[in-house]
Amino acid sequence: MRDHVARSGILPYLDLDGEAVANCELPFILDPEAFDRRVNWGIKTNAIRSFAAGIIADLCNTFVVLHEFGHIICGHIEGIRYYEEGKKLSELVCRPRKRLNATTRHIETLERRKAWERDADMIGAIFLAQFVGNLANPILTEQHTRVFTDAKGVELEHTLAIVVAALFAFFCYVQGSHRKLHKESSHPHPFVRGLFVKDILVKELARRKNVNMKKFNAFMMERLDEMMDALIDIELLDMRTYSAAHHRALERERNSLKTLHATFKESCARWRWFEW
Ligand SMILES: [Zn+2]
């Protein structure tokens, strides 16, 4: 069994002391295609950290549902049946790797899938902005206030920084599962995905509220740094591979998402529920 007790590095302003209100062992499914392959993880946290973990789990679950909803309203369910002859859209099912001798048709399929994942993330993030806005609502409980604010009061910028770090961790987990299961998916790299979702959330929230970008960026670097340290600890992130060349490759992937969106934006137009 692996112990996943509260880490002082994550949200360090929340104390670690006090009675463990969550003290249990849960069987985690490692492979969504083999439900009986499980590993027991121990969970042990005090009241405030348990509350924060619950909110973060809700946030990630909500994003997953909204991302899938994004696929539906973009018409991807019908699209995959049409373009890939009866295949089902599945987040974790293997897709063929890009082979050296890949055909033009094969490459197009991979690129179309990437464009669809980008679009589902965009829809998911647009809807998630409402959830994030509610978390930073001043009429919240004392527990909400302790997790999402600092001494100065309710902070939309801090809430948004916690959300971005939590989603980044979730994307690393998804990528880590794929890698450990030797599966491939069409999701962008966690850094690319995290930045893309962050940009959409900022844009959406800035339409409704005042977002101080300087304050947000400072909070984001703090929350991301501590999250990355924790992810490195549990081997879901390996910074040894992050060279300057890798950084440039991520930039290229980021830019290519825009091109892929433009190329494939009409691919499911006949099944889409809205106009771009
Ligand atoms: Zn998806």
Boltz pocket constraint, residues with backbone or C-beta under 6 A from the ligand:
constraints:
  - pocket:
      binder: B
      contacts: [[A, 67], [A, 71], [A, 91], [A, 116], [A, 117], [A, 120]]
      max_distance: 6.0
